């Protein structure tokens, strides 16, 4: 009985550990960004080339096994496009 409980606790610890590790990896790759400065400095479609370049560079680096760094252009562009699409759907 105690062995079963111990094994269940060990399994739950392992699952929680790996889920937290995955969460930290995703948060490190795609940090939360305040998009207000981006939308002020790059109105309309002006952000698109920077987002495209950020995606291209980071995709290439990921394929090469190197660390990636998304600084916000892609995230803010995608958020703006999603908001624009949602507004158009109404």
C-alpha positions as CSV (number, residue, x, y, z in Angstrom):
1,X,0.0,0.0,0.0
2,X,2.7,2.5,1.0
3,X,4.8,1.5,-2.0
4,X,1.9,2.2,-4.3
5,X,1.3,5.6,-2.8
6,X,5.1,6.4,-3.0
7,X,5.1,5.3,-6.7
8,X,2.1,7.5,-7.4
9,X,3.7,10.5,-5.7
10,X,6.9,9.9,-7.7
11,X,5.0,9.7,-11.0
12,X,3.1,12.9,-10.2
13,X,6.4,14.7,-9.3
14,X,8.0,13.6,-12.6
15,X,4.9,14.8,-14.6
16,X,4.8,18.2,-12.8
17,X,8.6,18.6,-13.2
18,X,8.5,18.1,-17.0
19,X,5.4,20.2,-17.5
20,X,7.1,23.1,-15.6
21,X,10.2,22.7,-17.6
22,X,8.2,22.8,-20.9
23,X,6.3,25.9,-19.6
24,X,9.6,27.6,-18.8
25,X,11.0,26.8,-22.3
26,X,7.9,28.2,-24.0
27,X,7.9,31.3,-21.9
28,X,11.6,31.8,-22.6
29,X,11.1,31.4,-26.3
30,X,8.0,33.6,-26.6
31,X,8.2,36.2,-23.8
32,X,5.2,38.4,-22.9
33,X,5.5,41.7,-24.7
34,X,3.9,45.1,-24.3
35,X,2.8,45.8,-27.9
36,X,1.9,49.5,-27.3
37,X,5.3,50.8,-28.4
38,X,5.3,48.6,-31.4
39,X,1.9,49.7,-32.6
40,X,2.8,53.4,-32.0
41,X,6.2,53.2,-33.8
42,X,5.0,50.9,-36.6
43,X,1.4,51.7,-37.6
44,X,-0.6,49.6,-40.0
45,X,1.5,47.2,-42.1
46,X,4.9,48.8,-41.1
47,X,5.5,46.0,-38.6
48,X,5.1,43.2,-41.1
49,X,8.6,43.2,-42.6
50,X,10.2,43.2,-39.1
51,X,7.9,40.3,-38.0
52,X,8.7,38.4,-41.2
53,X,12.4,38.9,-40.6
54,X,12.2,37.9,-37.0
55,X,10.4,34.7,-38.0
56,X,12.8,33.9,-40.8
57,X,15.9,34.4,-38.6
58,X,14.6,32.5,-35.7
59,X,13.4,29.6,-37.8
60,X,16.8,29.3,-39.4
61,X,18.5,29.4,-36.0
62,X,16.2,26.7,-34.6
63,X,16.9,24.5,-37.6
64,X,20.7,25.0,-37.0
65,X,20.2,24.0,-33.3
66,X,21.0,27.5,-32.1
67,X,19.1,29.5,-29.4
68,X,16.2,31.7,-30.7
69,X,15.1,35.0,-29.4
70,X,11.8,36.5,-30.3
71,X,11.8,40.1,-29.1
72,X,8.2,41.1,-29.9
73,X,7.8,42.0,-33.6
74,X,6.3,38.7,-34.6
75,X,4.1,38.4,-31.5
76,X,2.7,42.0,-31.8
77,X,2.1,41.6,-35.5
78,X,0.2,38.4,-35.0
79,X,-1.8,39.9,-32.1
80,X,-2.7,42.9,-34.3
81,X,-3.7,40.7,-37.2
82,X,-5.8,38.5,-34.9
83,X,-7.5,41.6,-33.5
84,X,-8.1,43.0,-37.0
85,X,-9.5,39.6,-38.1
86,X,-11.8,39.4,-35.1
87,X,-13.0,43.0,-35.8
88,X,-13.7,42.1,-39.4
89,X,-15.7,39.0,-38.4
90,X,-18.2,41.1,-36.3
